[in-house]
Amino acid sequence: MDKWLVGVDLGGTTIKIAFITFDGHIVEKWEIPTNKAEDGKNIVNDIADSISAKLDQLSEKREKLAAIGMGAPGFIDMKTGFIYHAVNIGWRNYALKDELEKATGLPVTIDNDANIAAIGEMWRGAGDGEGNLLMVTLGTGVGGGIIVNGHIMHGTNGMAGEIGHITSIPEGGAHCNCGKTGCIETIASATGIARIAKLKASAEKSSTLNKVLKDKGELKAKDVAEAAEKGDAAAIATLDEVAFHLGLVIANISNSINPGKIVIGGGVSKAGNILMSRLEKEFKRFALPRVAEGATLTVATLGNDAGIIGGAWLAKHNLSNTI
Amino acid sequence: MDKWLVGVDLGGTTIKIAFITFDGHIVEKWEIPTNKAEDGKNIVNDIADSISAKLDQLSEKREKLAAIGMGAPGFIDMKTGFIYHAVNIGWRNYALKDELEKATGLPVTIDNDANIAAIGEMWRGAGDGEGNLLMVTLGTGVGGGIIVNGHIMHGTNGMAGEIGHITSIPEGGAHCNCGKTGCIETIASATGIARIAKLKASAEKSSTLNKVLKDKGELKAKDVAEAAEKGDAAAIATLDEVAFHLGLVIANISNSINPGKIVIGGGVSKAGNILMSRLEKEFKRFALPRVAEGATLTVATLGNDAGIIGGAWLAKHNLSNTI
């Protein structure tokens, strides 16, 4: 098949778009700003216009494109492509699939942004084709996606994979944006790591971490990883605490769903081996031996391309289901 | 279709067998003892002979039967129906599916016993047709089965749904048979409840529970439920502790897989409302609001028939996949 798929990954600041082959290779990728004016009413036309302009630029016709797969934030009805509410965008009760089909003349499939990143990693990234995969994204928050037998798991009302709000500290944990306390997001997100690091740094006045905190007035997850690499005790204690809770949560999920690959993505995963080695140790401590044997823990490899590649997979999969 | 399906549920003591219609109604059910002599080598022939004898007794011919679906304990390769090891039976590297097909002349499908109980509850029991279901079986141990979009979830090496070994007390928990500590099985199984009740009873000398312990020399989960119904503080404290941990674990699983029904089965579920009301409260405390909204927590209704009915579903489903 020499047609192209279109992957679209809608974020609060930019929209990533790509033309992708049926075997998952990116032909062309680019970004446009997310126009949030007037509750996001121009976004769909911006995407359609940008796709047309790119086709012209490449001297290709509309017929070169087979279908669009798109990831969006918020609560989505995956079957109808209807967005109930996307806080960061401004959409409320918006028929995204229908609108984008009308504007482009192409069949459109929509899913949650965390889910398409997971399917992207399965198809062309660290998942390496493994059909049972758990993706954990450690960014400002903690997100996730679960793949079962090669398909995205949605659950009864689209909440499957919302692993950031698994409770790791049942009593006395930090407050979470979701209204609960002790969620893994309060510990293993970039924000959570910074919070814990500040406590550890303040308790160890002579630590490198305390010096960085004083110099910069704040701490980031990146500072913690750097100080830990240099052997700073406060930074290492922070990563030990994060790995303990995240390893426990990932092991507990794995004792339920038995994934073949566990892919850690998001900005925090850039900490690399100093975090991953600790995480692996705690994961093996809390997972059943046969569950731990079956699972490979690994860092995501597609970075910001996971969403557009996952979008293309979605488009391709939807075509093969409807033809 | 006026043919019958055969559901078989193999346990360590008895084998339950039933003829079941294609819409899931039991025509005839009976039990035979599990003959564990000579590493279980006679079991398959016992089943085949028993099915033939029952057909004769009902004046029906072999052609009345369409297929067999069977649940077995131990590690099973679901695709090949090969049993790696079934400790309670004595089988090791045993080609159960092939042997039973040879002995009966019928197509056979095999799955894990906990999984077929879950699918039975989905089809004809408390699951009420809900395709996204979590089954939690509280017996001597804690078992489970997860149904996703109407299909049993197996995971990468058949361990999906082994929720008894999710860690609820990461440090300082009781020892579990699996070699880890603090597993939910050490708390919410009949054995775990009895263990906690003994501690509470010994600490409250004036409690009813302590009196029962002195009179009988032991405590069972049933004694705890009975004493709690009468308002005994030690018994209530036991159920509170069990519900806290089990509610946490079920909420955490639900924040991952987003089930529409959560079905509680096994002997402990007979405690009824005095346990279920506490469990529901703790579940709602730890689940995301939208996850809690999507899920109904309910007691299993099929009792010991869940396995044979789930077996029949498996047989039927396998036929419709191969025809």
Contacts between the chains, C-beta under 8 A, distances in Angstrom:
chain1	res1	chain2	res2	distance
A	75	B	290	7.9
A	130	B	156	7.4
A	132	B	155	5.7
A	132	B	156	4.5
A	144	B	256	7.7
A	146	B	256	6.7
A	146	B	257	7.3
A	148	B	148	5.7
A	148	B	153	6.1
A	153	B	148	6.1
A	153	B	257	6.7
A	154	B	258	7.4
A	155	B	132	5.7
A	155	B	257	5.9
A	155	B	258	2.4
A	155	B	259	6.9
A	155	B	260	8.0
A	155	B	294	7.3
A	156	B	130	7.4
A	156	B	132	4.5
A	156	B	258	5.4
A	156	B	259	6.2
A	156	B	260	3.5
A	156	B	294	4.6
A	156	B	295	7.1
A	157	B	258	6.5
A	157	B	260	7.9
A	157	B	290	6.5
A	157	B	293	7.4
A	157	B	294	4.2
A	158	B	258	7.4
A	159	B	255	7.6
A	159	B	258	4.1
A	159	B	288	6.6
A	159	B	290	5.5
A	159	B	291	5.1
A	159	B	294	6.7
A	160	B	256	6.8
A	160	B	257	5.5
A	160	B	258	4.1
A	161	B	256	6.9
A	162	B	255	5.8
A	162	B	256	7.7
A	162	B	258	7.4
A	162	B	288	6.2
A	162	B	291	7.1
A	163	B	255	6.5
A	163	B	256	5.5
A	165	B	255	5.4
A	165	B	288	5.0
A	166	B	252	4.6
A	166	B	255	5.0
A	166	B	256	6.9
A	167	B	248	6.2
A	167	B	251	6.9
A	167	B	252	6.1
A	167	B	286	4.9
A	170	B	244	7.6
A	170	B	248	5.5
A	170	B	286	7.1
A	178	B	288	6.2
A	179	B	289	7.5
A	180	B	286	7.2
A	180	B	288	7.6
A	244	B	170	7.6
A	248	B	167	6.2
A	248	B	170	5.5
A	249	B	252	7.8
A	251	B	167	6.9
A	252	B	166	4.7
A	252	B	167	6.1
A	252	B	249	7.8
A	252	B	252	6.2
A	252	B	253	8.0
A	253	B	252	8.0
A	253	B	256	5.1
A	255	B	159	7.6
A	255	B	162	5.8
A	255	B	163	6.5
A	255	B	165	5.4
A	255	B	166	5.0
A	256	B	144	7.7
A	256	B	146	6.7
A	256	B	160	6.8
A	256	B	161	6.9
A	256	B	162	7.7
A	256	B	163	5.5
A	256	B	166	6.9
A	256	B	253	5.1
A	256	B	256	6.4
A	256	B	257	6.8
A	257	B	146	7.3
A	257	B	153	6.8
A	257	B	155	5.9
A	257	B	160	5.5
A	257	B	256	6.8
A	257	B	257	6.9
A	258	B	154	7.4
A	258	B	155	2.4
A	258	B	156	5.4
A	258	B	157	6.6
A	258	B	158	7.4
A	258	B	159	4.1
A	258	B	160	4.1
A	258	B	162	7.5
A	259	B	155	6.9
A	259	B	156	6.2
A	260	B	155	8.0
A	260	B	156	3.6
A	260	B	157	7.9
A	286	B	167	4.9
A	286	B	170	7.1
A	286	B	180	7.2
A	288	B	159	6.6
A	288	B	162	6.2
A	288	B	165	5.0
A	288	B	178	6.2
A	288	B	180	7.6
A	289	B	179	7.5
A	290	B	75	7.9
A	290	B	157	6.5
A	290	B	159	5.5
A	291	B	159	5.1
A	291	B	162	7.2
A	293	B	157	7.4
A	294	B	155	7.3
A	294	B	156	4.5
A	294	B	157	4.2
A	294	B	159	6.7
A	295	B	156	7.1
